Amino acid sequence: MFNYNNIGNKLKSLAKLFRNIGLFLVVIVFIATIISSSSSLHSDETLLIGILTSIAIIIISFIGSWPLYGFGQLIEDTSMNVQLQKINNKMLKDLLAQKTKNSDSTT
C-alpha cells in the first residue's frame, strides 16, 4: 500500500474515494436537512439552505477530485510512454546491430 509502484492508479483511486466521501456527505446533509426542516419554525429556509449546501458539496466533490484523477492519469500515461520508448529503443538497437552484422558479412 505504501510503496510507489503503480502510483497513478493509486491517485485515481484516491480521487474516487474523495468524490464518494463527498457524495456520502450529501446524503447525510440532505437527511439532516429534511429532519430539521420538519421540526423547525423556519422550515422553508432550512430546506433551502440544506439543498444549496448539498448542491455545493456535490459540485465541490466532483470538481475537487478532477485534478487528482487527471494527475494520476497523466502519471499512468507517462509511465506507459516510457515503457514503450524503452521497447522501441531496444528494437531499434537490435535492428541496427542486425543491419551492421549483415553489412559486415557482405563485405
C-alpha positions as CSV (number, residue, x, y, z in Angstrom):
1,M,0.0,0.0,0.0
2,F,2.7,2.5,0.9
3,N,5.1,1.7,-1.9
4,Y,5.5,3.8,-5.0
5,N,4.5,1.2,-7.6
6,N,1.5,2.0,-9.7
7,I,1.2,5.4,-8.1
8,G,-1.0,6.7,-11.0
9,N,-3.7,4.2,-10.3
10,K,-3.5,4.9,-6.5
11,L,-4.0,8.6,-7.1
12,K,-7.0,7.9,-9.3
13,S,-8.5,5.6,-6.6
14,L,-7.9,8.3,-4.0
15,A,-9.7,10.8,-6.2
16,K,-12.7,8.4,-6.5
17,L,-12.6,8.0,-2.7
18,F,-12.8,11.8,-2.2
19,R,-15.7,12.0,-4.6
20,N,-17.5,9.2,-2.9
21,I,-17.0,10.7,0.6
22,G,-18.5,13.9,-0.8
23,L,-21.5,12.1,-2.1
24,F,-21.9,10.3,1.2
25,L,-21.8,13.7,3.0
26,V,-24.5,14.9,0.6
27,V,-26.8,12.1,1.7
28,I,-26.1,12.8,5.4
29,V,-26.7,16.6,4.9
30,F,-29.9,16.1,3.0
31,I,-31.3,13.7,5.5
32,A,-30.4,16.1,8.3
33,T,-32.0,18.9,6.4
34,I,-35.3,17.0,6.0
35,I,-35.3,16.1,9.6
36,S,-34.5,19.6,10.9
37,S,-36.9,21.3,8.4
38,S,-39.8,19.2,9.5
39,S,-39.4,20.3,13.1
40,S,-38.2,23.8,12.5
41,L,-40.3,27.0,12.6
42,H,-38.4,28.2,9.5
43,S,-38.7,25.0,7.6
44,D,-38.6,26.6,4.1
45,E,-35.4,28.5,4.9
46,T,-33.8,25.4,6.5
47,L,-34.8,23.3,3.5
48,L,-33.4,25.8,1.0
49,I,-30.1,26.1,2.9
50,G,-29.8,22.3,3.1
51,I,-30.5,21.9,-0.6
52,L,-28.0,24.6,-1.5
53,T,-25.4,23.0,0.8
54,S,-26.0,19.6,-0.8
55,I,-25.6,21.1,-4.3
56,A,-22.4,22.8,-3.2
57,I,-20.9,19.6,-1.8
58,I,-21.7,17.7,-5.0
59,I,-20.0,20.3,-7.1
60,I,-17.0,20.6,-4.8
61,S,-16.6,16.8,-4.5
62,F,-16.7,16.3,-8.3
63,I,-14.7,19.3,-9.4
64,G,-12.2,18.8,-6.5
65,S,-11.5,15.2,-7.5
66,W,-10.8,16.0,-11.2
67,P,-7.2,17.4,-10.8
68,L,-6.1,14.5,-8.6
69,Y,-7.7,12.0,-11.0
70,G,-6.1,13.8,-14.0
71,F,-2.7,13.8,-12.4
72,G,-3.0,10.1,-11.8
73,Q,-4.0,9.5,-15.4
74,L,-1.0,11.7,-16.5
75,I,1.4,9.6,-14.4
76,E,-0.1,6.3,-15.9
77,D,0.2,7.7,-19.5
78,T,3.8,8.9,-18.9
79,S,4.8,5.5,-17.4
80,M,3.3,3.8,-20.4
81,N,5.2,6.1,-22.8
82,V,8.4,5.4,-21.0
83,Q,7.9,1.7,-21.3
84,L,7.0,1.9,-25.0
85,Q,10.1,4.1,-25.6
86,K,12.3,1.5,-23.9
87,I,10.9,-1.2,-26.1
88,N,11.3,1.0,-29.2
89,N,14.9,1.8,-28.3
90,K,15.7,-1.9,-27.8
91,M,14.1,-2.8,-31.2
92,L,16.0,-0.1,-33.0
93,K,19.2,-1.2,-31.3
94,D,18.6,-4.8,-32.3
95,L,17.7,-3.8,-35.9
96,L,20.9,-1.6,-36.1
97,A,23.0,-4.5,-34.8
98,Q,21.5,-6.9,-37.3
99,K,22.0,-4.4,-40.1
100,T,25.6,-3.9,-39.1
101,K,26.1,-7.6,-38.9
102,N,24.6,-8.1,-42.3
103,S,26.7,-5.4,-43.9
104,D,29.9,-6.8,-42.3
105,S,29.1,-10.3,-43.7
106,T,28.5,-9.0,-47.3
107,T,31.8,-7.1,-47.5
